Amino acid sequence: MARYEILEKAFINNRIYESGEVVELAETVTPGPFMKPLDAAAKKRAKEVGLVLGPMPDPVDQITSMKVETIGASPQDVKSGMAAVSN
């Protein structure tokens, strides 16, 4: 089992955990960015999955930071610089 400190309110295994609570989970569970590893098993799993602690990105920020000319363009067009341009 792996122990994590919850950094922000979270719903895990049909229970709500508050910030500061400690949860013990199977070593195969993929921890989220709101879960600070506390023991060797948790630290090992965090390293395996590339865990980065911090707040989750806000999807609204991701959408509103898009350039208008790239909305509706395919990811390939944006990457290649051929994004749709309005005339």
C-alpha distance (Angstrom), angle and dihedral (degrees) to the residues before:
residue distance angle dihedral
M1 . . .
A2 3.80 . .
R3 3.81 125.1 .
Y4 3.81 123.7 -143.4
E5 3.79 134.2 178.9
I6 3.80 111.9 -133.6
L7 3.82 110.6 -127.5
E8 3.82 98.1 -171.5
K9 3.80 135.0 13.8
A10 3.80 108.8 -67.4
F11 3.79 141.2 175.2
I12 3.82 109.5 -134.7
N13 3.81 127.1 164.5
N14 3.81 94.2 -10.1
R15 3.80 93.7 -51.2
I16 3.79 134.2 99.5
Y17 3.81 114.0 -128.0
E18 3.78 122.0 -162.2
S19 3.80 125.6 -141.3
G20 3.81 110.4 -77.8
E21 3.80 96.7 26.4
V22 3.79 119.9 124.0
V23 3.79 121.9 -130.6
E24 3.79 127.7 -167.6
L25 3.80 115.2 -149.0
A26 3.79 138.9 170.2
E27 3.80 113.7 -81.2
T28 3.83 89.6 -117.8
V29 3.82 93.7 62.8
T30 3.81 114.8 108.9
P31 3.82 106.9 -128.2
G32 3.79 121.1 -136.0
P33 3.82 127.3 -132.4
F34 3.82 89.1 -97.6
M35 3.83 92.8 61.4
K36 3.82 118.3 87.1
P37 3.83 112.1 -157.6
L38 3.81 112.3 -123.6
D39 3.80 107.1 177.3
A40 3.80 137.2 38.1
A41 3.82 93.9 -94.7
A42 3.82 92.3 52.0
K43 3.81 92.7 45.3
K44 3.80 90.5 49.8
R45 3.83 91.9 50.6
A46 3.82 91.9 45.6
K47 3.80 89.7 53.7
E48 3.83 91.9 47.4
V49 3.81 92.9 54.4
G50 3.81 96.8 37.0
L51 3.81 94.9 -116.4
V52 3.79 114.6 -162.8
L53 3.79 114.7 -168.2
G54 3.76 119.8 -137.4
P55 3.77 143.5 81.7
M56 3.77 119.0 -43.5
P57 3.82 114.2 -103.9
D58 3.78 112.5 -99.4
P59 3.82 108.6 -118.1
V60 3.82 90.2 -148.3
D61 3.81 89.8 59.8
Q62 3.79 89.8 50.5
I63 3.80 91.9 52.4
T64 3.81 97.5 42.6
S65 3.80 92.7 48.8
M66 3.82 91.2 60.1
K67 3.77 118.0 109.6
V68 3.79 111.6 -112.1
E69 3.80 92.6 -126.2
T70 3.82 91.5 58.5
I71 3.81 96.1 54.1
G72 3.78 107.6 109.4
A73 3.80 93.6 13.5
S74 3.77 120.5 119.7
P75 3.83 117.7 -107.5
Q76 3.81 88.2 -114.9
D77 3.83 91.6 56.1
V78 3.80 92.0 48.6
K79 3.80 92.0 48.5
S80 3.81 93.2 48.2
G81 3.82 93.1 44.9
M82 3.81 93.1 -113.6
A83 3.83 95.2 115.8
A84 3.79 118.1 153.5
V85 3.80 111.6 -86.8
S86 3.78 121.4 -162.2
N87 3.81 116.7 -130.7
